[in-house]
Amino acid sequence: MMPQNNCTAQQMIEKVLSQDKFSQWLGISIIEIAEGYSKIKMTVRPEMMNGLGVVHGGIAFSLADSCFAFACNSRNNLSLALDTSINFLKPVHVNDILIAEAKEIHNGKNTGLYHISISNQKEHLVAMFKGTCFRTNKPLP
């Protein structure tokens, strides 16, 4: 049986974000949440640079991973990543504002498939992420 949902997708994900210290450290804020969908943003800070003088690839990956998690958990069905991948298309710079948008491709009983695009403030696509999740059929904690 699917978990009952007594609040909106937005309210559920705001609660999840309030308990997600890593997403808070990234500076993520929610733009829009709906069932099977999320759109979030963050600003890249100097401490996100790697030792080679460029923004660490894990920053874009982590933004996309949070966006993925928010979209696949938006129905109050605890969902965990099974498989993820990312393609980096353009460099990311300090002070860039990154916007990640997750779109549900498949919402199955046990799995879900999501595509997440990441763009900068100039609307340039900087990365594409794909995630498959496993549905536990348990409500969010």
C-alpha positions, 0 to 999 in steps of 0.5 A: 500500500502507498503511504498516505499523504496529508500535506502537499508535496511542497510541504513534505519537501520543505520538511525534508530540506529543513533536516538536510544539513548538506543541502543547507550547506550548499545553500539550496533553496526551493523554487517549485515542488510538485508530484514527480517534479522539483526545481531548486537553486544555489549560488556557487561559493569560493569554498566550493573550488577544488585544488585545480582552481575550478569548481568541484564537480561534486557541487553540480552533482550534489545539487542534482542529487538533491533535486532528484531526491526532492522529486522522487520523494514528493509523493511521501513514498520514501525513495532511495537512489539505485543508480545515478550519472552525470554529464558535465557540459560547461564549466561552473564558476564562483558566483554562478547561480545554478538552477536544477530542474527534475522531471519524472520520466517514469513513475513505477510501483517500485522504481522511478526514473528522473532527468535533471538539467542544471543551468546557470544564471545565463540559462546555459545548460552546464550539466545533465543528470539521470537518476533511478530510484527505488520506492520503499512504500514507506512514508518519509520519516 
